[in-house]
Amino acid sequence: MAVLTASPPPPLLSRSSSTTTTSSSSFSLSFPVTVVRRRLPTAVASHLCNPTKLDKSALIVAEATSEDELWAAACLRIRTFRNFREAVGIEDHKRYLAEREFEAIKERVAGKRTGFRRVSCINATLPLSHVLSFSDDLCSACKFSEDGEERVLVGSLDLNQCLSLPDEIIGMKPQGTGADFARAYLSNVCVAKELQRNGLGYALIAKSKMVAEDWGISDLYVHVAADNEPAKNLYMNSGFVYESDEPTWQARFLDRPRRILLWTGIQ
């Protein structure tokens, strides 16, 4: 997850509310891709046994519309998917990983990644004031500004319109002509550790289905580790059903837990 140069992008789309979708086949974001050295906060919060009860009245779940928001999403993913031990140079390593993910998100969303017809980064965000009371670390790591308001990114996923994801099981639906337009996959699904078990995962998936329907997607897939029961429950409770398994030899070859592929219909 060669530095490219590009002409300045057109104005970004305004952010939609949690109940609207960004429409049209012409939707794209074009971001400059010159690497900018950004500060990644030094503190990383540990997983909490007793999750914080969240006031969701100011929650917005929508497609990303700015580089600052994509940077916050990159930071949340590094913070959520990786565990770090304190060591000399670890902060530089975290920043390097976040910058790599940031550039990868920008490239995919801007339509510059081969094999992806369209990609949207969908995020759940809260006002800074709603998060400060229980996690300074999360605020420091995943804060961004939008329309003069400081918000914190607390959940994220990518919706990918494509035939397949690299190194993953390929979905079988739909078949025939037009399959490359009508199939999509969820990836990089994550929720801040402090706020898990507050329904944010369900909100992100619900929003992704709305965007997928707007794109004309008929079949939506997600890959999940076979032993990840919480994730499987989330997806199955969101309407996904089992379609296929990753072969054991493939998981061993890729040095990762074996995955299963789940499917849901959109239209």
GIKA-V769793 format. One record per pair of residues at least 4 apart in sequence whose ideal C-beta (glycine too) atoms are under 8 Angstrom apart, sorted by the first residue. I is the first residue (numbers start at 1). J is the second residue. D is the distance in Angstrom with one decimal. If there is no record, write none. Layout:
BEGIN
I_J_D, I_J_D
END
This chain:
BEGIN
1_100_5.7, 1_101_4.6, 1_104_3.9, 1_105_7.8, 3_33_6.9, 3_34_6.0, 3_35_5.7, 4_33_4.5, 4_34_7.8, 4_112_7.7, 5_32_7.6, 5_33_7.5, 5_34_6.4, 6_30_7.0, 6_31_8.0, 6_32_5.5, 6_33_6.2, 8_32_6.8, 9_29_7.4, 9_30_4.2, 9_31_5.7, 9_32_6.4, 10_30_6.5, 12_29_6.5, 12_65_4.9, 12_66_5.8, 13_22_6.5, 13_27_7.6, 13_29_7.3, 13_65_5.3, 14_65_6.7, 15_60_7.6, 15_62_5.5, 15_63_7.8, 15_65_4.8, 15_146_6.5, 15_147_7.7, 16_20_4.3, 16_21_6.7, 16_22_5.5, 16_62_4.9, 16_63_6.7, 17_60_6.7, 17_62_6.7, 18_59_6.8, 18_60_5.1, 18_61_4.7, 18_62_6.2, 18_203_7.7, 18_207_7.1, 20_62_7.9, 21_207_8.0, 21_210_4.8, 21_211_5.3, 21_213_7.8, 21_214_4.5, 22_27_5.8, 22_62_8.0, 22_63_5.1, 22_120_7.5, 22_211_6.9, 22_214_7.3, 23_27_7.1, 23_214_5.3, 25_215_7.8, 25_216_8.0, 27_118_7.3, 27_120_8.0, 28_109_7.9, 28_110_6.7, 28_111_5.2, 28_118_7.7, 29_64_7.8, 29_65_7.3, 29_109_5.1, 29_110_5.7, 30_110_5.0, 30_111_7.9, 31_67_5.6, 31_70_7.5, 31_106_4.5, 31_109_7.4, 31_110_5.6, 33_103_6.1, 33_106_5.7, 33_107_6.6, 33_110_7.7, 33_112_8.0, 35_99_6.1, 35_103_6.5, 36_99_8.0, 37_95_7.5, 37_99_7.4, 38_71_6.3, 38_95_7.0, 38_98_7.3, 38_99_6.8, 38_102_7.7, 39_95_7.3, 40_75_6.4, 40_78_7.8, 40_91_6.7, 40_94_5.0, 40_95_4.2, 40_98_5.1, 40_141_7.3, 41_75_7.9, 41_137_7.0, 41_140_4.0, 41_141_4.7, 42_91_5.6, 43_136_7.5, 43_137_4.5, 43_140_6.5, 43_141_7.7, 44_79_5.8, 44_84_6.5, 44_94_7.9, 44_137_6.4, 44_141_7.2, 45_79_7.8, 45_135_5.7, 45_137_3.9, 45_138_6.0, 45_193_6.4, 45_194_5.9, 46_193_7.4, 47_193_4.6, 48_52_7.1, 48_193_6.6, 48_194_5.5, 51_194_7.0, 51_195_6.6, 51_196_5.6, 51_197_4.6, 51_198_6.5, 52_134_4.8, 52_135_7.7, 52_194_5.6, 52_195_6.1, 52_198_7.4, 53_198_7.2, 54_59_7.7, 54_126_7.9, 54_195_5.8, 54_198_4.2, 54_200_7.7, 55_130_6.3, 56_198_7.3, 56_199_7.4, 56_203_8.0, 58_126_6.0, 58_127_5.2, 58_130_5.9, 59_124_6.2, 59_125_7.4, 59_126_5.8, 59_200_7.9, 59_203_7.1, 60_124_7.3, 60_125_5.2, 60_126_7.8, 60_151_7.7, 61_122_6.9, 61_123_7.2, 61_124_4.8, 61_125_7.9, 61_155_7.7, 61_203_4.9, 61_204_6.2, 61_206_7.7, 61_207_4.5, 62_122_7.1, 62_123_6.9, 62_125_7.9, 62_207_7.1, 63_120_4.9, 63_121_6.9, 63_122_5.6, 63_123_7.8, 63_211_6.6, 64_69_4.5, 64_70_5.4, 64_73_6.5, 64_109_7.1, 64_120_7.6, 64_121_4.2, 64_122_7.4, 64_123_5.6, 65_69_6.7, 65_146_8.0, 66_70_7.1, 66_144_7.2, 66_146_6.6, 67_71_6.3, 67_106_7.1, 68_72_6.6, 68_144_4.0, 68_145_6.1, 68_146_7.5, 69_73_6.5, 69_121_7.8, 69_123_6.3, 69_125_7.7, 69_144_5.1, 69_146_7.0, 69_153_6.7, 70_74_6.5, 70_102_6.2, 70_105_5.0, 70_106_6.0, 70_109_7.1, 70_121_6.1, 71_75_6.5, 71_98_7.6, 71_102_5.3, 71_144_6.9, 72_76_6.4, 72_123_7.7, 72_142_4.6, 72_143_6.7, 72_144_4.4, 72_152_7.7, 72_153_4.0, 73_77_6.5, 73_105_6.3, 73_121_5.6, 73_123_5.8, 73_153_5.8, 73_156_4.5, 74_78_6.6, 74_98_5.0, 74_99_7.7, 74_101_4.0, 74_102_4.0, 74_105_6.0, 75_79_6.0, 75_98_5.3, 75_141_5.0, 75_142_5.3, 75_153_7.9, 76_80_5.9, 76_141_7.1, 76_142_4.9, 76_153_5.5, 76_154_7.6, 76_155_7.7, 76_156_5.5, 76_190_6.2, 76_192_6.4, 77_81_5.6, 77_101_5.7, 77_156_6.5, 77_188_5.8, 77_190_5.7, 78_82_5.7, 78_94_6.3, 78_97_5.0, 78_98_4.9, 78_101_6.2, 79_141_5.5, 79_142_7.3, 79_192_7.6, 79_193_7.9, 80_190_4.1, 80_191_7.4, 80_192_6.9, 80_193_6.5, 81_190_6.5, 82_97_7.1, 84_90_5.7, 84_93_7.7, 84_94_6.5, 85_90_7.3, 86_90_6.3, 89_93_6.1, 90_94_6.4, 91_95_6.4, 92_96_6.3, 93_97_6.5, 94_98_6.3, 95_99_6.2, 96_100_6.5, 97_101_6.4, 98_102_6.1, 99_103_6.4, 100_104_6.4, 101_105_6.3, 102_106_6.5, 103_107_6.3, 104_108_6.4, 104_113_8.0, 105_109_6.0, 105_121_5.7, 105_158_7.5, 106_110_5.9, 107_112_4.7, 107_113_5.2, 108_112_7.6, 108_113_4.7, 108_116_5.8, 108_119_4.1, 108_158_7.0, 108_160_7.4, 109_119_5.3, 109_120_6.8, 109_121_5.8, 111_116_7.3, 111_118_6.8, 111_119_7.5, 113_119_7.3, 115_162_5.7, 115_163_7.5, 115_164_7.7, 115_166_7.5, 116_160_5.8, 116_161_7.0, 116_162_4.8, 117_161_4.4, 117_162_5.8, 117_180_6.7, 117_181_7.0, 118_160_7.9, 118_161_4.2, 118_215_6.5, 119_158_5.9, 119_159_6.9, 119_160_5.2, 119_161_7.1, 120_158_7.1, 120_159_4.8, 120_211_5.8, 121_156_6.7, 121_157_7.8, 121_158_5.7, 122_156_7.1, 122_157_5.5, 122_158_7.4, 122_159_6.0, 122_204_6.1, 122_207_5.4, 122_208_5.5, 122_211_6.6, 123_153_5.3, 123_155_6.6, 123_156_4.9, 123_204_8.0, 124_153_7.3, 124_154_5.3, 124_155_3.6, 124_156_7.3, 124_191_7.6, 124_200_5.1, 124_203_5.9, 124_204_5.8, 125_151_4.5, 125_152_6.5, 125_153_5.2, 125_154_6.6, 126_130_4.5, 126_131_5.5, 126_151_6.4, 126_152_5.5, 126_154_5.7, 127_131_7.6, 127_149_6.6, 127_150_7.3, 127_151_5.7, 127_152_7.6, 128_132_6.0, 128_139_6.0, 128_143_6.2, 128_150_4.1, 128_151_6.3, 128_152_5.6, 130_152_7.7, 131_135_5.9, 131_138_5.9, 131_139_5.3, 131_152_4.4, 131_154_7.1, 132_136_6.9, 132_139_5.6, 134_194_6.5, 135_139_6.3, 135_192_7.7, 135_194_4.9, 136_140_6.1, 137_141_6.2, 138_142_5.8, 138_152_6.2, 138_154_7.2, 138_192_5.4, 138_194_5.8, 139_143_5.4, 139_152_5.4, 142_152_5.4, 142_153_4.4, 142_154_7.2, 142_192_7.2, 143_150_5.9, 143_151_7.2, 143_152_5.4, 143_153_7.9, 144_150_7.6, 144_151_6.2, 144_152_7.9, 144_153_6.6, 145_149_6.9, 145_150_5.5, 145_151_7.5, 146_151_5.8, 154_191_6.8, 154_192_4.6, 154_195_5.2, 154_200_6.3, 155_190_6.8, 155_191_4.4, 155_192_6.8, 155_195_7.4, 155_200_4.3, 155_201_6.9, 155_203_7.4, 155_204_5.3, 156_188_6.6, 156_189_7.7, 156_190_5.7, 156_204_7.4, 157_186_5.6, 157_187_7.0, 157_188_5.8, 157_189_4.3, 157_190_7.3, 157_204_5.1, 157_205_7.6, 157_208_6.2, 158_186_7.1, 158_187_4.8, 158_188_4.9, 159_184_5.9, 159_185_7.9, 159_186_6.3, 159_208_4.8, 159_211_5.7, 159_212_6.1, 160_165_6.5, 160_184_6.0, 160_185_4.8, 160_186_7.6, 160_187_6.0, 161_181_7.5, 161_183_7.5, 161_184_4.7, 161_212_8.0, 161_215_6.0, 161_217_6.6, 162_180_7.4, 162_183_7.2, 162_184_7.2, 162_185_6.8, 163_170_7.0, 163_179_6.7, 163_180_5.1, 163_183_6.3, 164_168_6.5, 164_170_4.3, 164_171_7.4, 164_185_7.8, 165_185_5.2, 165_187_6.3, 165_223_7.3, 167_254_5.9, 168_185_7.5, 168_223_5.3, 168_246_8.0, 168_259_7.2, 168_261_7.8, 169_223_6.6, 169_244_5.7, 169_245_7.7, 169_246_5.3, 169_259_6.7, 169_260_8.0, 169_261_4.4, 171_183_5.7, 171_185_7.3, 171_219_6.4, 171_221_4.4, 171_243_6.8, 171_261_6.5, 171_263_6.4, 172_243_6.7, 172_244_7.4, 173_183_7.0, 173_218_7.6, 173_219_4.2, 173_243_7.9, 173_263_6.4, 173_265_7.9, 174_178_7.1, 174_179_5.2, 174_182_5.2, 174_183_6.6, 174_218_5.7, 174_219_5.6, 175_179_6.4, 178_182_5.7, 179_183_5.8, 181_216_6.6, 182_216_6.5, 182_217_5.9, 182_218_4.4, 182_219_6.3, 183_217_7.0, 183_218_7.7, 183_219_5.1, 183_221_7.1, 184_212_5.3, 184_215_7.2, 184_217_4.6, 184_219_7.5, 184_220_5.4, 184_221_7.2, 185_220_7.5, 185_221_4.8, 185_222_6.6, 185_223_7.4, 186_205_7.2, 186_208_6.0, 186_220_6.9, 186_221_7.2, 186_222_4.3, 187_222_7.8, 187_223_7.6, 189_201_6.9, 189_204_6.8, 189_205_7.8, 189_222_7.2, 189_231_7.7, 191_195_6.0, 191_196_5.2, 191_198_7.9, 191_200_4.7, 191_201_5.5, 191_204_7.7, 192_196_7.4, 195_200_6.0, 196_200_7.5, 196_201_7.8, 199_203_6.0, 200_204_6.4, 201_205_6.4, 201_234_4.9, 202_206_6.2, 202_234_7.0, 202_237_7.4, 202_238_6.1, 203_207_6.5, 204_208_6.4, 205_209_6.6, 205_234_7.4, 205_235_7.4, 205_238_4.6, 206_210_6.9, 206_238_7.4, 207_211_6.5, 208_212_6.0, 208_220_7.5, 209_213_6.3, 209_220_6.7, 209_264_7.8, 209_266_6.1, 210_214_6.5, 211_215_6.5, 212_217_3.8, 212_220_5.4, 212_266_5.2, 213_217_6.6, 213_266_5.2, 213_267_6.5, 217_266_5.2, 217_267_7.8, 218_265_6.6, 218_266_5.6, 218_267_4.9, 219_263_6.5, 219_264_7.8, 219_265_6.2, 219_266_6.9, 220_240_8.0, 220_263_7.2, 220_264_5.2, 220_265_7.7, 220_266_5.5, 221_243_7.5, 221_261_6.0, 221_262_6.8, 221_263_5.5, 222_235_5.6, 222_240_6.3, 222_261_7.7, 222_262_5.2, 223_246_8.0, 223_259_4.8, 223_260_7.3, 223_261_5.8, 223_262_7.7, 224_228_5.5, 224_231_4.8, 224_232_5.6, 224_235_6.3, 224_259_6.4, 224_260_6.0, 224_262_6.4, 225_231_7.1, 225_256_7.9, 225_257_4.2, 225_258_7.2, 225_259_5.8, 225_260_8.0, 226_245_7.3, 226_246_7.9, 226_257_6.6, 226_258_4.8, 226_259_6.4, 226_260_5.2, 227_257_6.2, 228_232_6.1, 228_257_7.7, 229_233_6.2, 230_234_6.5, 231_235_6.5, 232_236_5.9, 232_260_7.7, 232_262_7.6, 233_237_5.8, 234_238_6.4, 235_240_4.1, 235_262_5.1, 236_240_5.6, 236_241_7.0, 236_262_7.1, 238_264_7.3, 239_264_4.6, 240_262_3.9, 240_263_6.3, 240_264_4.6, 241_262_6.5, 241_263_6.0, 241_264_6.9, 242_260_6.4, 242_261_7.8, 242_262_6.2, 242_263_7.9, 243_261_4.9, 243_262_6.5, 243_263_4.4, 244_260_7.2, 244_261_4.8, 245_258_7.1, 245_259_7.8, 245_260_5.3, 245_261_7.5, 246_250_5.4, 246_251_5.5, 246_258_5.2, 246_259_4.4, 246_260_6.9, 246_261_7.5, 247_251_7.3, 248_252_6.3, 248_258_6.0, 249_253_6.1, 250_254_6.3, 251_256_5.8, 251_257_6.5, 251_258_4.0, 251_259_6.9
END
